[in-house]
Amino acid sequence: MKNIYFQIAETDPLTQGVVLATVTAATGSTPQKPGSSAIFVNGKLIAGTVGGGVVENKVREYAGRCAVTGESALLGFNLDKTGPDPEEALCGGTLTILVDAQPLRHISVFREMHQSIREGLPGVLVTSITGSDNAPMQIKRYWTTGKTELPLPAESRGRISEETAAIITSGSKTEYREIKFPATESAGSTSFLLEPLFPLPRLVIAGAGHVGKAVSHMGRFLDFEVTVIDDRSEFANRKNLPDADNIVVKDIGLAMSDIRKDKDTFIVIVTRGHSSDAEALRPCIGSGAAYVGLMGSKVKVATMRAKFLENRWATEEEWNEIFTPIGLEIGSQTVEEIAVSIAAQLILRRGSRQ
């Protein structure tokens, strides 16, 4: 799965030794930012990262102990050159990492999150951390899409609900927040970590030939939800496209008309010829998709441009929004190199929108 929490959701709840580490705060220059997570099983890194190098090695060692004791903790790391531990002096900042010794206690929350994301619903993972000098750290997790009230204490419910609603409305995947409440007579101080999770951006590939297959592989690796469309079943099948999340065998023009297109849709057109390219491209003109890329030589692109303008299928302004010839100019020659150049352009476009 693309999100590390989904891996928690699919873990057998009886699995022993599972520990989840998450960066909760960072200042200055650090290898990872708040929200970065890693899964350990009996002290072995299984997935994700909280920084790599010395930091991750120390977290791994601590996770091994947590797997035995069942006690969670907040770990602090000073990466400044003036820090007391020269081994940590790598980046010049500080990191705080939550080590959750029993994440499977909240497997139902992770499963609810997984289901929401699959349904295209963004939400916020709320993690409460309560600690005191006289009691072990207590971790509770909640998932909200903003449609139901969180089962939190009255003194924190209103504030947390407002913050989660603001995060979802913002649409920003980087709106990680930490909110602290002071200790009370009945409980220690509580910190709430609010982490946004949004459905993956969709990569729609028109064409299941060699380039389409290679881009499909790259798209999955780069955390897109990948859909490949082709009218040839001998190409559009699970054996040929093992990395695609969705495979559509249908007339390319009709299929492209049916595809939802918005600011989270990235379209790559790499069909087998001019006619199929035009059929795939026409429904994308002025669609609001984040990216529409068309593969072809300069001569082919010039010919298609003239045709689209002559037939008023696109205005000059609309045509100029198409990324064609597709991909960044890196001197690519092979299918794999072409796929890398396309993937690089997708990354650049996706990053410019965040």
C-alpha positions as CSV (number, residue, x, y, z in Angstrom):
1,M,0.0,0.0,0.0
2,K,1.1,3.6,-0.7
3,N,0.6,4.9,2.9
4,I,2.4,3.3,5.7
5,Y,-0.7,3.4,7.9
6,F,-2.5,1.2,5.4
7,Q,0.1,-1.5,6.2
8,I,-0.8,-1.2,9.9
9,A,-4.5,-1.6,8.8
10,E,-3.7,-4.8,7.0
11,T,-1.6,-6.4,9.7
12,D,-2.9,-9.4,11.6
13,P,-4.0,-7.9,14.9
14,L,-2.4,-10.9,16.7
15,T,1.1,-10.0,15.3
16,Q,3.6,-9.6,18.1
17,G,6.3,-6.9,18.4
18,V,4.8,-4.3,16.0
19,V,6.0,-0.7,16.9
20,L,5.1,2.5,15.0
21,A,7.5,5.5,15.2
22,T,6.4,8.9,14.0
23,V,8.2,12.2,13.8
24,T,6.0,14.6,15.8
25,A,8.1,17.8,15.8
26,A,11.1,19.1,13.9
27,T,13.1,22.4,14.0
28,G,15.9,23.6,11.8
29,S,17.4,21.3,9.2
30,T,16.2,17.7,9.7
31,P,16.2,14.5,7.5
32,Q,12.4,14.1,7.9
33,K,9.4,16.3,8.8
34,P,6.5,15.8,11.1
35,G,4.3,12.9,10.0
36,S,7.1,10.8,8.7
37,S,6.6,7.3,10.1
38,A,8.3,3.9,10.2
39,I,7.1,0.4,11.2
40,F,9.3,-1.9,13.2
41,V,8.7,-5.5,14.1
42,N,10.8,-6.9,17.0
43,G,13.4,-4.2,16.4
44,K,13.6,-4.7,12.6
45,L,12.7,-1.9,10.2
46,I,9.8,-3.1,8.0
47,A,8.6,0.0,6.2
48,G,9.0,3.8,6.1
49,T,11.6,6.0,7.7
50,V,12.0,8.6,10.5
51,G,15.3,9.9,9.3
52,G,17.8,7.2,8.5
53,G,21.3,7.0,9.7
54,V,22.1,7.4,13.4
55,V,18.6,8.6,14.3
56,E,16.8,5.7,12.8
57,N,19.3,3.2,14.2
58,K,18.6,4.6,17.7
59,V,14.9,4.5,17.2
60,R,15.2,0.9,15.9
61,E,17.0,-0.1,19.0
62,Y,14.4,1.6,21.2
63,A,11.6,0.0,19.2
64,G,13.1,-3.4,20.0
65,R,12.9,-2.7,23.7
66,C,9.4,-1.3,23.4
67,A,8.3,-4.5,21.6
68,V,9.2,-6.3,24.8
69,T,8.1,-3.8,27.5
70,G,5.0,-2.5,25.7
71,E,5.8,1.0,26.9
72,S,5.7,4.0,24.5
73,A,7.9,7.0,24.6
74,L,8.8,10.4,23.1
75,L,12.4,10.5,22.0
76,G,14.3,13.7,21.4
77,F,17.3,14.1,19.1
78,N,19.6,17.1,18.8
79,L,21.2,17.3,15.3
80,D,23.0,20.5,16.0
81,K,26.8,20.5,15.9
82,T,26.8,22.0,19.4
83,G,24.7,19.0,20.7
84,P,26.2,16.7,23.4
85,D,26.2,13.7,21.1
86,P,28.6,14.2,18.1
87,E,27.0,11.2,16.3
88,E,23.7,13.1,16.1
89,A,25.3,16.3,14.7
90,L,24.4,15.7,11.1
91,C,21.8,18.3,10.0
92,G,21.6,21.2,12.5
93,G,18.1,20.7,13.8
94,T,16.1,18.8,16.4
95,L,13.6,15.9,16.1
96,T,11.0,14.5,18.4
97,I,9.8,11.0,17.6
98,L,6.8,9.2,19.2
99,V,7.5,5.5,19.6
100,D,4.1,3.7,19.9
101,A,4.7,0.3,21.4
102,Q,1.2,-0.9,20.8
103,P,-0.2,0.5,17.5
104,L,-2.4,-2.5,16.8
105,R,-4.6,-1.5,19.8
106,H,-6.0,1.1,17.3
107,I,-6.1,-1.1,14.2
108,S,-9.8,-0.3,13.8
109,V,-8.9,3.4,13.5
110,F,-6.3,2.6,10.8
111,R,-8.8,0.4,9.0
112,E,-11.5,3.2,9.1
113,M,-8.9,5.6,7.7
114,H,-8.0,3.1,4.9
115,Q,-11.6,2.8,3.9
116,S,-12.2,6.5,3.8
117,I,-9.2,7.1,1.6
118,R,-10.3,4.4,-0.8
119,E,-13.6,6.1,-1.0
120,G,-11.9,9.4,-1.9
121,L,-12.6,11.1,1.5
122,P,-9.8,13.1,3.1
123,G,-9.5,13.2,6.9
124,V,-7.2,13.7,9.9
125,L,-5.6,11.2,12.1
126,V,-5.8,12.5,15.7
127,T,-3.3,11.1,18.1
128,S,-3.5,12.1,21.8
129,I,-0.5,11.6,24.1
130,T,-1.1,11.9,27.8
131,G,1.8,11.6,30.2
132,S,2.7,12.2,33.8
133,D,5.5,11.5,36.1
134,N,3.6,8.8,37.9
135,A,2.0,6.8,35.0
136,P,3.1,5.3,31.7
137,M,2.4,7.3,28.6
138,Q,-1.1,6.8,27.2
139,I,-1.7,7.0,23.4
140,K,-5.2,7.1,21.8
141,R,-5.9,7.5,18.1
142,Y,-9.0,8.8,16.3
143,W,-9.9,9.2,12.6
144,T,-12.2,11.9,11.4
145,T,-13.4,13.1,8.0
146,G,-15.2,16.0,9.7
147,K,-18.6,14.4,9.5
148,T,-19.0,13.0,13.0
149,E,-18.0,14.4,16.4
150,L,-14.8,13.1,17.9
151,P,-15.2,11.2,21.3
152,L,-12.9,13.5,23.2
153,P,-13.1,15.1,26.6
154,A,-15.2,18.3,26.7
155,E,-12.2,20.6,27.4
156,S,-10.5,19.6,24.2
157,R,-13.2,18.5,21.8
158,G,-14.2,21.9,20.5
159,R,-10.6,23.1,19.7
160,I,-9.6,19.8,18.1
161,S,-12.8,19.7,16.0
162,E,-12.1,23.2,14.7
163,E,-8.5,22.4,13.9
164,T,-9.3,19.2,12.0
165,A,-12.1,20.9,10.0
166,A,-9.6,23.7,9.1
167,I,-7.1,21.1,7.9
168,I,-9.5,19.2,5.8
169,T,-10.9,22.5,4.2
170,S,-7.4,23.7,3.4
171,G,-6.7,20.7,1.2
172,S,-3.0,20.9,2.2
173,K,-1.1,17.7,2.8
174,T,1.5,19.5,4.9
175,E,-0.9,20.9,7.6
176,Y,0.5,18.7,10.4
177,R,-0.3,20.4,13.7
178,E,0.5,19.8,17.4
179,I,-1.9,21.2,20.1
180,K,-1.1,21.0,23.8
181,F,-3.4,21.1,26.8
182,P,-2.1,21.6,30.3
183,A,-2.4,19.1,33.1
184,T,-5.5,18.9,35.2
185,E,-6.2,17.5,38.6
186,S,-7.4,14.2,37.1
187,A,-4.9,13.8,34.2
188,G,-1.4,14.9,33.1
189,S,-0.8,17.2,30.2
190,T,-2.1,16.1,26.8
191,S,-0.7,16.7,23.3
192,F,-2.8,16.2,20.2
193,L,-1.1,15.4,17.0
194,L,-3.2,16.2,13.9
195,E,-2.0,14.6,10.7
196,P,-3.9,15.2,7.4
197,L,-4.3,12.3,5.0
198,F,-5.7,12.8,1.5
199,P,-6.5,10.4,-1.3
200,L,-3.6,9.8,-3.6
201,P,-3.3,11.9,-6.8
202,R,-4.6,9.9,-9.8
203,L,-2.3,9.1,-12.7
204,V,-4.3,8.2,-15.8
205,I,-2.3,6.6,-18.6
206,A,-3.9,6.3,-22.1
207,G,-2.0,3.5,-23.8
208,A,-0.8,0.2,-22.4
209,G,2.2,-0.3,-24.7
210,H,5.8,-0.3,-23.6
211,V,6.0,3.3,-22.5
212,G,2.6,3.1,-20.7
213,K,3.7,0.0,-18.9
214,A,6.9,1.6,-17.8
215,V,5.1,4.8,-16.6
216,S,2.6,2.7,-14.8
217,H,5.5,1.1,-12.8
218,M,7.0,4.5,-12.1
219,G,3.7,5.9,-11.1
220,R,3.1,3.3,-8.5
221,F,6.6,3.7,-7.1
222,L,5.9,7.5,-6.8
223,D,2.6,7.2,-4.9
224,F,0.0,7.8,-7.5
225,E,-3.2,5.8,-7.9
226,V,-2.6,4.4,-11.4
227,T,-5.2,3.8,-14.0
228,V,-4.3,2.5,-17.5
229,I,-6.6,2.7,-20.5
230,D,-6.4,0.8,-23.8
231,D,-8.8,-0.8,-26.2
232,R,-6.6,-3.8,-26.7
233,S,-7.1,-6.6,-24.1
234,E,-3.9,-8.2,-25.1
235,F,-2.1,-5.2,-23.6
236,A,-4.6,-4.0,-21.0
237,N,-4.5,-6.9,-18.6
238,R,-3.1,-7.7,-15.2
239,K,-0.2,-9.7,-16.5
240,N,1.1,-6.9,-18.6
241,L,0.3,-4.2,-16.1
242,P,1.0,-5.6,-12.6
243,D,1.6,-2.1,-11.1
244,A,-1.7,-0.6,-12.2
245,D,-4.4,-0.1,-9.6
246,N,-7.1,0.0,-12.3
247,I,-7.2,-1.3,-15.8
248,V,-9.8,-0.1,-18.3
249,V,-10.4,-2.0,-21.6
250,K,-12.5,0.3,-23.6
251,D,-12.6,2.7,-26.6
252,I,-9.9,5.2,-25.5
253,G,-11.9,8.3,-26.4
254,L,-15.0,7.1,-24.5
255,A,-12.9,5.9,-21.5
256,M,-11.1,9.2,-21.3
257,S,-14.4,11.1,-21.4
258,D,-15.6,9.0,-18.5
259,I,-12.5,9.6,-16.3
260,R,-13.0,12.2,-13.5
261,K,-10.6,15.1,-14.1
262,D,-9.6,17.7,-11.5
263,K,-6.7,19.2,-9.7
264,D,-5.6,15.8,-8.5
265,T,-5.6,14.1,-11.9
266,F,-2.5,13.6,-14.0
267,I,-2.9,12.4,-17.5
268,V,-0.2,10.8,-19.7
269,I,-1.1,10.1,-23.3
270,V,1.1,7.5,-24.9
271,T,-1.1,5.6,-27.3
272,R,-0.1,3.8,-30.5
273,G,-0.8,6.6,-33.0
274,H,-2.1,10.0,-34.0
275,S,-5.7,9.0,-34.2
276,S,-5.8,7.4,-30.7
277,D,-3.8,10.3,-29.3
278,A,-6.4,12.8,-30.6
279,E,-9.2,10.7,-29.2
280,A,-7.6,10.5,-25.8
281,L,-6.6,14.2,-25.8
282,R,-9.9,15.8,-26.8
283,P,-11.8,15.1,-23.6
284,C,-8.8,16.5,-21.6
285,I,-8.8,20.0,-23.2
286,G,-9.9,22.5,-20.6
287,S,-10.8,19.7,-18.1
288,G,-9.0,21.2,-15.1
289,A,-6.6,18.3,-14.8
290,A,-3.4,19.1,-13.0
291,Y,-1.3,17.7,-15.8
292,V,-1.9,16.5,-19.4
293,G,1.1,15.2,-21.2
294,L,1.2,14.0,-24.8
295,M,4.1,11.9,-26.2
296,G,5.3,12.6,-29.8
297,S,8.0,14.1,-32.0
298,K,8.1,17.8,-32.7
299,V,6.6,17.1,-36.2
300,K,3.8,15.0,-34.7
301,V,3.0,17.6,-32.1
302,A,3.0,20.4,-34.6
303,T,0.6,18.4,-36.8
304,M,-1.8,17.7,-33.9
305,R,-1.7,21.3,-32.7
306,A,-2.7,22.6,-36.2
307,K,-5.5,20.0,-36.3
308,F,-6.9,20.9,-32.9
309,L,-6.7,24.7,-33.5
310,E,-8.2,24.3,-37.0
311,N,-11.2,22.2,-35.7
312,R,-11.6,24.5,-32.7
313,W,-11.1,21.6,-30.4
314,A,-8.7,23.7,-28.4
315,T,-7.7,27.4,-28.2
316,E,-4.1,28.5,-28.4
317,E,-4.2,29.1,-24.6
318,E,-5.6,25.6,-23.9
319,W,-3.1,23.9,-26.2
320,N,-0.2,25.7,-24.5
321,E,-1.3,24.1,-21.2
322,I,-0.4,20.6,-22.6
323,F,3.0,19.2,-21.7
324,T,4.2,18.2,-25.2
325,P,6.6,16.8,-26.2
326,I,6.1,15.0,-22.9
327,G,8.8,14.6,-20.2
328,L,11.8,16.6,-19.1
329,E,14.6,17.0,-21.5
330,I,17.3,14.6,-20.2
331,G,18.4,13.0,-23.5
332,S,16.3,9.9,-23.0
333,Q,16.4,7.2,-25.7
334,T,15.1,3.9,-24.3
335,V,11.6,3.2,-23.0
336,E,12.8,3.2,-19.5
337,E,14.6,6.5,-19.9
338,I,11.5,8.1,-21.5
339,A,9.4,6.8,-18.5
340,V,12.0,8.4,-16.1
341,S,11.7,11.7,-17.9
342,I,7.9,11.6,-17.7
343,A,8.0,10.7,-14.1
344,A,10.4,13.6,-13.3
345,Q,7.9,16.0,-15.0
346,L,5.0,14.5,-13.0
347,I,7.0,15.0,-9.7
348,L,7.9,18.6,-10.7
349,R,4.2,19.4,-11.5
350,R,2.9,17.7,-8.4
351,G,5.4,19.5,-6.2
352,S,4.6,22.9,-7.7
353,R,1.0,22.6,-6.5
354,Q,1.7,21.8,-2.9
